[in-house]
């Protein structure tokens, strides 16, 4: 039985009904409306417009001064309805809603997009760079663009385009992460700034022994890593440091001591220093009123949101399951409760012995009375019969070529 408070979504609306249910009547849809809605499944605009009554399906374009028109991803409108005038708006969370005509639909939607309380839900499937441009006082105008081909395929393509734009946003942030060598050079400059002001330690070389060592000369940063890796086991051969702008080692005892001390200090505190540096990276502002950690979390949530929508529309999950999962993952409509038995999201851990496990990054599982759900970045949401089925699926994936790479691709 469908929850009475649920919006009307396509799986319910496209049923072949002979008698109108009280719920559909309360939502102001007639049998003629429902028959007309089935036209949305036809392959082209030409076919849809040739029906009696005809249907035109349009993407909704958001027009802002100085910007290219942007489709309201996930949403579209259909008109004229069976009575010849009404229009129907489809949005991912609001479902199917009737309006007196196309202009009334656009006018209402424009008002909603200018209000923060409703805009966040309506624009949730747009790329963050697009939706961040929408403000309460923005000079927003809406228009339509006819969908010429398959409606749901076009909608899915738009969702994926927006997700690609978000992925490019994240890639741009990751490209600003300094390399390990860059961070080590920065640490070395800081550690030696008093002893050797203005000297770039990237040019410092380290040699070992008196010419008889099997270890090659290497940069100062490589020597720090070598000392970090090997310091618990044995003393290294005697080190000599050189720099093109410093005197030879034989005439530079004070600097030799400073380099040796800095190297030992850096290698002994390397993990803590790197952790602090990376925390600074994640706390740096990334735009859109967020730091990098918040931005990554938001765009990962957006990816999950889009996946749940596509799985719902493909009837892999029901609207009730979609609502329950969205609510549990903090992605749903505010104030809307699914009333399900869905448990809390849990981390996914794999092990051969319980004391030595690997935790799958960016993955989770959720269990309820009827199903188990596994979410991974590579495959999105998977619906399984039970916790035992989920465990067996994971056990199979980790030893299967291709699946193992996808499952563990985000592990260090």
C-alpha positions in Angstrom: 0.0 0.0 0.0 1.3 3.4 -1.0 1.8 5.9 1.9 -1.0 8.6 1.4 1.4 11.5 2.0 3.8 10.3 -0.8 4.0 12.5 -3.9 2.8 10.9 -7.1 5.6 9.4 -9.0 5.6 7.7 -12.4 5.5 4.0 -11.4 2.1 4.7 -9.8 0.9 7.2 -12.4 1.7 4.9 -15.4 -0.3 1.9 -14.1 -3.1 0.8 -16.4 -6.0 1.7 -14.1 -9.7 1.3 -14.8 -10.9 2.9 -11.6 -9.5 6.0 -10.1 -8.2 5.5 -6.5 -9.2 7.9 -3.8 -5.5 8.9 -3.5 -5.2 9.9 -7.1 -8.5 11.7 -7.0 -7.2 13.7 -4.0 -4.2 14.6 -6.1 -6.5 16.0 -8.8 -5.7 13.5 -11.5 -8.4 11.9 -13.6 -8.3 8.6 -15.5 -7.9 10.7 -18.7 -4.9 12.5 -17.2 -3.3 9.1 -16.3 -3.9 7.8 -19.8 -2.4 10.9 -21.3 0.7 10.7 -19.0 1.6 7.3 -20.6 2.4 9.3 -23.7 5.7 10.4 -22.0 7.1 6.9 -22.7 7.0 7.4 -26.5 10.3 7.6 -28.2 10.2 11.1 -29.8 8.5 14.5 -29.7 7.0 13.8 -33.1 5.3 10.7 -31.8 4.1 12.4 -28.6 2.7 15.4 -30.4 0.9 13.2 -32.9 -1.2 11.5 -30.2 -4.8 12.5 -29.3 -4.6 14.3 -27.0 -1.0 15.4 -27.9 1.8 15.9 -25.4 4.8 18.3 -25.4 7.6 17.6 -22.9 10.1 20.4 -22.1 13.2 20.7 -20.1 12.9 23.8 -17.8 15.7 26.3 -18.5 16.9 28.7 -15.9 18.0 32.0 -17.4 20.2 34.3 -15.5 21.9 37.5 -16.8 25.4 36.8 -18.1 25.0 33.0 -18.0 24.0 30.4 -20.5 20.6 28.9 -19.9 20.8 25.9 -17.5 18.3 23.0 -17.4 16.7 22.3 -14.1 18.3 18.8 -13.9 15.9 16.0 -13.0 12.7 18.1 -13.7 10.6 18.6 -16.7 7.0 19.7 -17.7 4.3 18.2 -19.8 1.4 19.9 -21.5 -1.4 20.3 -22.6 -3.1 17.7 -20.3 -6.2 15.8 -21.3 -8.5 18.8 -20.9 -6.4 20.7 -23.4 -5.1 23.4 -21.1 -3.5 22.0 -17.9 0.2 21.3 -17.5 2.0 18.8 -15.3 5.3 19.5 -13.5 7.6 16.6 -12.6 10.3 17.1 -10.0 12.4 14.4 -8.3 11.0 15.1 -4.8 7.7 16.7 -5.5 6.6 14.1 -8.1 3.8 15.0 -10.5 1.8 18.1 -9.8 -1.0 19.7 -12.0 -1.3 23.4 -12.9 -4.0 25.3 -14.7 -1.7 25.9 -17.6 2.0 26.1 -18.6 2.3 29.8 -17.6 0.9 29.1 -14.1 3.4 26.2 -13.8 6.4 28.4 -14.7 5.3 31.3 -12.6 4.9 29.1 -9.5 8.2 27.3 -10.1 10.0 30.6 -10.6 8.7 31.8 -7.2 9.8 28.6 -5.6 13.3 28.8 -7.1 13.7 32.3 -5.6 12.9 31.1 -2.1 15.7 29.4 -0.2 13.4 26.9 1.6 12.2 25.4 -1.7 15.1 26.2 -4.0 17.6 23.8 -2.4 15.3 20.8 -3.1 14.4 21.8 -6.6 18.0 22.6 -7.6 19.6 19.6 -5.8 20.4 17.8 -9.0 22.1 20.7 -10.7 25.9 21.0 -10.6 27.0 23.1 -7.6 28.5 25.8 -9.9 25.1 26.3 -11.4 22.8 26.1 -8.4 25.1 28.4 -6.3 24.2 31.2 -8.8 20.6 31.1 -7.7 19.7 33.6 -5.0 16.5 34.9 -3.5 17.0 38.2 -5.4 18.4 36.7 -8.6 16.9 38.1 -11.9 15.7 34.5 -12.8 13.5 33.8 -15.7 12.3 30.4 -16.8 11.7 29.1 -20.3 11.1 25.7 -21.9 13.1 23.6 -24.3 11.4 20.7 -26.2 12.8 17.3 -25.5 13.0 15.7 -28.9 14.0 12.2 -28.0 13.3 9.8 -25.1 12.3 11.8 -22.1 13.8 9.7 -19.3 17.0 9.1 -21.3 17.4 12.8 -21.8 16.7 13.4 -18.1 19.4 10.8 -17.2 21.9 12.3 -19.6 21.4 15.7 -17.9 21.8 14.2 -14.5 25.1 12.6 -15.6 26.3 15.9 -17.2 25.8 17.7 -13.9 27.5 14.9 -12.0 30.5 15.2 -14.4 30.7 18.9 -13.7 30.7 18.2 -10.0 33.5 15.6 -10.5 35.5 18.1 -12.4 35.0 20.5 -9.5 36.5 17.9 -7.1 39.3 17.1 -9.5 40.2 20.8 -9.6 40.4 20.8 -5.8 42.5 17.6 -5.7 45.0 19.1 -8.2 45.7 21.8 -5.6 46.9 19.1 -3.1 50.7 19.5 -2.9 52.8 16.5 -3.7 54.7 14.7 -0.9 57.9 16.1 -2.3 56.6 19.6 -2.3 55.4 19.3 1.3 58.7 17.8 2.4 60.6 20.7 0.8 58.3 23.1 2.6 59.0 21.4 5.9 62.7 21.4 5.3 62.7 25.1 4.5 60.8 25.8 7.7 63.1 23.6 9.8 66.2 25.4 8.4 65.0 28.9 8.0 67.0 30.2 10.9 70.2 28.3 10.2 70.1 29.0 6.5 67.7 31.9 5.7 66.6 32.1 2.1 68.2 28.8 1.1 65.9 26.5 -0.9 66.3 23.0 0.5 65.0 21.5 -2.8 68.6 21.9 -4.0 70.2 20.2 -1.0 71.8 16.8 -1.8 72.8 14.0 0.6 75.6 11.5 0.1 76.5 8.6 2.3 79.8 7.3 3.7 83.2 8.2 2.3 82.5 7.2 -1.2 82.3 3.5 -0.5 78.6 3.4 0.4 76.2 1.6 -2.0 73.6 4.2 -1.4 73.4 6.8 -4.2 73.3 10.5 -3.6 69.8 11.8 -3.2 67.7 14.9 -2.5 67.3 16.0 1.1 63.6 15.1 1.0 64.4 11.5 -0.2 66.9 11.2 2.7 64.1 12.2 5.2 61.9 9.4 3.9 64.8 6.9 4.0 65.5 7.9 7.6 61.8 7.6 8.5 61.6 4.1 7.0 64.8 2.7 8.4 65.4 4.5 11.7 64.1 1.7 13.9 66.6 -0.9 12.5 70.0 0.5 12.0 72.1 3.6 12.0 72.6 5.0 8.4 76.1 5.5 7.0 77.6 8.9 7.8 75.7 11.6 5.8 77.2 14.6 4.0 75.1 17.4 2.8 75.8 19.8 -0.1 74.1 22.7 -1.7 75.2 24.8 -4.6 75.0 28.0 -2.6 76.7 26.7 0.6 80.4 26.0 1.2 81.8 22.5 0.7 81.0 20.0 3.6 84.7 20.0 4.8 84.5 23.8 5.4 80.9 23.9 6.6 80.6 22.0 9.9 77.9 24.2 11.4 75.6 23.8 8.5 76.3 20.1 8.3 75.1 19.8 11.9 72.0 21.9 11.2 71.1 19.7 8.2 71.6 16.5 10.3 69.5 17.8 13.1 66.7 18.9 10.8 66.7 15.6 9.0 66.3 13.6 12.2 63.6 16.0 13.5 61.6 15.8 10.3 61.8 12.0 10.0 60.8 11.5 13.7 57.8 13.8 13.4 56.9 13.1 9.8 53.4 11.5 10.3 52.2 14.1 12.6 53.5 16.9 10.4 51.9 15.5 7.3 48.6 15.0 9.1 48.6 18.6 10.2 49.4 19.8 6.7 46.6 17.7 5.2 44.1 19.0 7.9 45.0 22.5 6.7 44.3 21.5 3.1 40.8 20.2 4.0 40.0 23.2 6.1 40.9 25.6 3.3 38.0 27.5 1.7 36.8 25.9 -1.5 34.1 28.4 -2.6 30.4 28.1 -2.3 30.6 29.0 1.4 32.3 25.7 2.2 35.8 24.4 3.1 37.1 21.5 1.1 35.9 18.8 3.5 32.4 20.2 3.3 32.5 20.5 -0.5 33.6 16.9 -1.0 30.9 15.7 1.4 28.3 17.7 -0.4 29.2 16.5 -3.8 29.4 12.9 -2.7 25.9 13.4 -1.3 24.8 14.8 -4.6 26.1 11.8 -6.4 24.2 9.5 -4.1 21.1 11.6 -4.5 21.3 11.2 -8.3 21.9 7.5 -8.1 18.8 7.0 -5.9 16.7 8.9 -8.3 17.8 6.9 -11.3 17.3 3.6 -9.4 13.8 4.7 -8.4 12.8 5.7 -11.9 14.2 2.4 -13.2 12.1 0.6 -10.5 15.1 -1.0 -8.9 13.8 0.6 -5.7 10.3 1.7 -5.0 9.4 5.3 -4.1 8.9 4.2 -0.5 12.4 2.7 -0.4 13.8 5.8 -2.1 12.2 8.0 0.5 13.3 5.8 3.4 16.9 5.7 2.1 17.0 9.4 1.4 15.7 10.2 4.9 18.2 7.9 6.5 21.1 9.3 4.6 20.0 12.9 5.1 19.1 13.5 1.5 15.4 13.7 1.7 12.7 16.3 2.0 12.7 18.2 5.3 9.9 17.1 7.6 9.0 14.0 5.4 9.2 10.7 7.2 9.3 7.3 5.5 8.2 5.4 8.6 10.3 2.4 7.6 12.3 -0.2 9.6 15.5 1.0 7.9 18.5 0.8 10.2 21.3 3.3 10.6 24.0 3.5 7.9 27.0 1.3 8.7 30.6 1.2 7.6 31.7 -1.7 5.5 34.7 -3.7 6.8 36.5 -6.7 5.2 38.9 -9.0 6.9 40.5 -12.4 7.0 41.0 -12.2 10.7 38.7 -9.8 12.7 41.5 -7.9 14.3 43.0 -6.9 11.0 40.2 -5.3 8.8 40.1 -2.9 5.9 37.4 -0.3 5.9 36.0 0.4 2.5 36.3 4.1 1.8 33.2 6.0 0.6 31.0 2.9 1.0 28.2 2.1 3.4 25.5 -0.5 4.0 21.9 -0.2 5.4 19.7 -3.0 6.6 16.0 -3.2 7.1 13.4 -6.0 7.7 13.2 -6.9 4.0 16.4 -6.0 2.2 20.1 -5.1 2.6 21.5 -2.1 0.7 25.1 -1.7 -0.3 26.4 1.7 -1.7 29.7 2.0 -3.3 31.2 4.8 -5.4 31.7 2.5 -8.4 28.3 0.8 -8.6 26.0 3.1 -6.6 23.2 1.4 -4.8 22.8 -2.3 -4.9 19.7 -4.0 -3.4 20.3 -7.4 -1.8 17.9 -9.9 -0.1 19.5 -9.9 3.4 22.6 -9.2 5.4 23.9 -12.7 4.6 23.4 -12.0 0.9 25.3 -8.7 1.2 28.2 -10.5 3.0 28.3 -13.2 0.3 28.2 -10.6 -2.5 31.1 -8.7 -0.9 33.1 -11.9 -0.4 32.7 -12.8 -4.1 33.5 -9.3 -5.3 36.9 -9.1 -3.4 38.2 -12.1 -5.2 36.8 -11.4 -8.7 38.9 -9.5 -11.2 37.4 -6.1 -12.0 35.0 -6.1 -9.1 37.9 -6.2 -6.6 39.5 -3.2 -8.2 36.2 -1.2 -8.1 35.5 -2.2 -4.6 38.9 -1.3 -3.2 39.9 1.5 -5.5 39.7 4.1 -2.8 41.8 2.2 -0.2 45.3 3.4 0.5 
